[in-house]
């Protein structure tokens, strides 16, 4: 049984097709259609189809991964020096990947996770190919931005310490 909002107020015709097409007039009698009520504000979802809880979790995940990029690279550099950290992995496994490759791998992994969260938050890409393109492009942009921030912090620290004239 349909409610009064799904029927034309003049000819009582069902308005399913008109609602889908976004029409404001009845196609049979030309009467003005009543506006569609929006759902309650607590039940609203954004364009990406995420609830407030999902958006909050994606925001937290994004910022943790974005902050974890420089931290993970620093930890890999620290862990590559055996004087500071005891060996956890076998020597043959550590020797497979040089320290620079481990740094690039950690930074790329964290940036890709942050890019995925960002793409989910913005609702970019409905198909897996377009999602992959968005994630790869955002990963590259986040890596460049992180590198610029890190270089700026290093240069600012050197200037503060008086190492740069």
Secondary structure by P-SEA (a helix, b strand, c coil): cccccccccccccccaaaaaacccccccccccccbbbbcccccccccccccaaaaaaaaaaaaaaaaaaaaaaaaaaaaaccccccccccccccccccaaaaaaaaaaaaaaaaaaaaaaaacccccaaaaaaaaaaaaaaaaaaaaaaaaaaaaaaaaaacccc
